[in-house]
């Protein structure tokens, strides 16, 4: 019976990996074709952004933090892999409340 469960979880893992790879490919495509100015520092729009530097930096850091911390809301796989990580995360979350 455990063999059947492992086959199903492997299929889900493969599908999930494919979905995330497709999303990453789409994000890279959009970044390259439509948001090229974010990569190209010589683009004229950066003259406008220079005046807003601190606010844009703060917004970017907050957004990156949210994107990094979002997967930590779903720690089931991490709990099985490293229980000490979950213990640390739980202790830090309970200390904030």
Secondary structure, DSSP 8 states (H G I E B T S, - for coil): -HHHHHHHHHHHHHHHHHHHHHHHHHHHHHHHHT-GGGT-TTSTHHHHHHTTHHHHHHHHHHHHHHHHHHGGG--HHHHHH-HHHHHHHHHHHHHH-
